[in-house]
Amino acid sequence: MAIFRYASRFTFSNKVFLTKTRSLSVLRDQNLGSNEKSNQVKIVEVSPRDGLQNEKQQVPTDIKVSFINKLSKTGLKVIEATSFVSPKLVPQMADCSEIMTKITREPGVNYPVLTPNLKGLEKAISVGVKEVAIFGAASEKFSQANINCSIKDSLSRFREVVERSNLAGISVRGYVSCVLGCPYQGEVSPEAVAEVAEEMYKMGCYEISLGDTIGVGTPGSLIKMLAAVRKVVPIERSALHCHDTYGQALANIYCALEHGIRVFDSSVAGLGGCPFAKGATGNVATEDVIYMFQGLGFHTGVNLIDLVHVGNYISQHLGRPNRSKVAVALNAKNNL
Ligand SMILES: CC(C)(COP(=O)([O-])OP(=O)([O-])OC[C@H]1O[C@@H](n2cnc3c(N)ncnc32)[C@H](O)[C@@H]1OP(=O)([O-])[O-])[C@@H](O)C(=O)NCCC(=O)NCCSC(=O)C[C@@](C)(O)CC(=O)[O-]
């Protein structure tokens, strides 16, 4: 893992986080806060939503329901099930209410959904959703393309969603897209990311998921972005959401782990892509992330073989090979 040993020292909040020779376990013991010492990581499985939203061919609702039910049996504790957005813009998610009424909700598993505005939230409440996510962007152009409003206007809409959610006893997660680059404007400054993340955190999001929407980030740009964000959002309240477009996702996840992040979004079989980010390919594959965490001695509570079976199930339905490298290897080795 020499690639992950940094020659220089990076300073965040007056703490030195990385040196040339320190291993992850030493970092865990010496540098991180009490929450961050834990060897637990949380996976937010986004495949039923982020994984499928970009599929051109409509996936039958019963297949989606069966997919979510199968994921629920693998040990995953958070499964983002669908999104309550415009069916004209994202037809694949048009069956959101049906999905939420048909799935079997396993005790101890959380099934959050995306709600960009009050309209989506009210629909979600009517089908018993317990957690929602609002989704903003650090890039003005992406905000316009994705949710048809400026960053400023999006924050006002989100405030309404958070206030109404609080009344209904619903937790709210916040996404910030384009944290390491934008498909329309290119570079996005760490300060712009921190500004939106701070607003969302202050308005009441319990967690801020930092999205590398087009997968352009590297550990170099990630470190700079995290340095800015951690000044305004506690690291234990931050999550990382990686797409693997440039093959950097696992490197970025490992890097974020070293910087104290313990929540990671991923998608079984590497499904995914955003309809409003041309060229954005799949999310990092959950199987690959779990395999790496297992190797590092981190507990995810997820049964990897069960997960590979579920990835195979949905890949077969979509008529394409499983995009997880770990799944491909285990399929060949175990004749799955
Ligand atoms: C945000 C809106 C709704 C604003 O859309 P708008 O056009 O500004 O909203 P509007 O209030 O003017 O309404 C226009 C029409 O949409 C309807 N409408 C309005 N709201 C809803 C709703 N909630 N559910 C269902 N319908 C809705 C509304 O009823 C009306 O219908 P019409 O009168 O024309 O028939 C729209 O732009 C939209 O749905 N965008 C889709 C956004 C989306 O799903 N993007 C992909 C997910 S984000 C992502 O993938 C990134 C992430 C999270 O994974 C992290 C990362 O990777 O970076």
The ligand as a MOL file (V3000), in Angstrom:
LIG
                    3D

  0  0  0     0  0            999 V3000
M  V30 BEGIN CTAB
M  V30 COUNTS 58 60 0 0 0
M  V30 BEGIN ATOM
M  V30 1 C -36.3650 18.8840 -8.3890 0
M  V30 2 C -37.4600 18.9670 -9.4110 0
M  V30 3 C -38.6870 18.2070 -8.9190 0
M  V30 4 C -37.8170 20.4210 -9.6170 0
M  V30 5 O -38.5650 20.5560 -10.7790 0
M  V30 6 P -39.2660 21.9280 -11.2120 0
M  V30 7 O -39.6070 21.7880 -12.6290 0
M  V30 8 O -38.4200 23.0700 -10.8170 0 CHG=-1
M  V30 9 O -40.5210 21.8980 -10.2410 0
M  V30 10 P -41.8890 22.6080 -10.3350 0
M  V30 11 O -42.2990 22.8180 -8.9160 0
M  V30 12 O -41.8450 23.7900 -11.2700 0 CHG=-1
M  V30 13 O -42.8600 21.4970 -10.9930 0
M  V30 14 C -42.7760 21.1160 -12.3440 0
M  V30 15 C -43.4880 19.7910 -12.5330 0
M  V30 16 O -42.8360 18.7790 -11.7640 0
M  V30 17 C -43.7440 18.2420 -10.8050 0
M  V30 18 N -42.9730 17.9690 -9.5660 0
M  V30 19 C -42.2960 18.8510 -8.8410 0
M  V30 20 N -41.7410 18.2360 -7.8020 0
M  V30 21 C -42.0880 16.9400 -7.8690 0
M  V30 22 C -41.7710 15.7990 -7.0860 0
M  V30 23 N -41.0160 15.8780 -6.0240 0
M  V30 24 N -42.2740 14.6260 -7.4670 0
M  V30 25 C -43.0630 14.5100 -8.5660 0
M  V30 26 N -43.3640 15.5560 -9.3800 0
M  V30 27 C -42.8780 16.7540 -9.0120 0
M  V30 28 C -44.8110 19.2800 -10.6380 0
M  V30 29 O -45.9920 18.7200 -10.1470 0
M  V30 30 C -44.9320 19.8100 -12.0200 0
M  V30 31 O -45.6550 18.8630 -12.7830 0
M  V30 32 P -46.5350 19.2720 -14.0670 0
M  V30 33 O -47.4780 20.3250 -13.5750 0
M  V30 34 O -45.5590 19.7990 -15.0760 0 CHG=-1
M  V30 35 O -47.1630 18.0010 -14.4990 0 CHG=-1
M  V30 36 C -37.0130 18.3710 -10.7540 0
M  V30 37 O -36.0020 19.1550 -11.3000 0
M  V30 38 C -36.5400 16.9390 -10.6350 0
M  V30 39 O -37.3060 16.0350 -10.3190 0
M  V30 40 N -35.2570 16.6800 -10.9360 0
M  V30 41 C -34.7020 15.3350 -10.9080 0
M  V30 42 C -33.5180 15.3420 -10.0120 0
M  V30 43 C -32.9430 13.9660 -9.8790 0
M  V30 44 O -33.6270 13.0020 -9.5780 0
M  V30 45 N -31.6070 13.8570 -10.0820 0
M  V30 46 C -30.9020 12.6260 -9.8750 0
M  V30 47 C -30.6610 12.3820 -8.4170 0
M  V30 48 S -29.3530 13.3930 -7.7300 0
M  V30 49 C -27.9410 12.4480 -7.9800 0
M  V30 50 O -28.0030 11.4400 -8.6400 0
M  V30 51 C -26.6650 12.8600 -7.3030 0
M  V30 52 C -26.3890 12.0670 -6.0150 0
M  V30 53 C -27.4470 12.3400 -4.9470 0
M  V30 54 O -26.4170 10.6550 -6.2740 0
M  V30 55 C -25.0060 12.4180 -5.4150 0
M  V30 56 C -23.8870 12.5020 -6.4640 0
M  V30 57 O -23.5540 11.4960 -7.1050 0
M  V30 58 O -23.3660 13.5840 -6.6040 0 CHG=-1
M  V30 END ATOM
M  V30 BEGIN BOND
M  V30 1 1 1 2
M  V30 2 1 2 3
M  V30 3 1 2 4
M  V30 4 1 2 36
M  V30 5 1 4 5
M  V30 6 1 5 6
M  V30 7 2 6 7
M  V30 8 1 6 8
M  V30 9 1 6 9
M  V30 10 1 9 10
M  V30 11 2 10 11
M  V30 12 1 10 12
M  V30 13 1 10 13
M  V30 14 1 13 14
M  V30 15 1 14 15
M  V30 16 1 15 16
M  V30 17 1 15 30
M  V30 18 1 16 17
M  V30 19 1 17 18
M  V30 20 1 17 28
M  V30 21 1 18 19
M  V30 22 1 18 27
M  V30 23 2 19 20
M  V30 24 1 20 21
M  V30 25 1 21 22
M  V30 26 2 21 27
M  V30 27 1 22 23
M  V30 28 2 22 24
M  V30 29 1 24 25
M  V30 30 2 25 26
M  V30 31 1 26 27
M  V30 32 1 28 29
M  V30 33 1 28 30
M  V30 34 1 30 31
M  V30 35 1 31 32
M  V30 36 2 32 33
M  V30 37 1 32 34
M  V30 38 1 32 35
M  V30 39 1 36 37
M  V30 40 1 36 38
M  V30 41 2 38 39
M  V30 42 1 38 40
M  V30 43 1 40 41
M  V30 44 1 41 42
M  V30 45 1 42 43
M  V30 46 2 43 44
M  V30 47 1 43 45
M  V30 48 1 45 46
M  V30 49 1 46 47
M  V30 50 1 47 48
M  V30 51 1 48 49
M  V30 52 2 49 50
M  V30 53 1 49 51
M  V30 54 1 51 52
M  V30 55 1 52 53
M  V30 56 1 52 54
M  V30 57 1 52 55
M  V30 58 1 55 56
M  V30 59 2 56 57
M  V30 60 1 56 58
M  V30 END BOND
M  V30 END CTAB
M  END
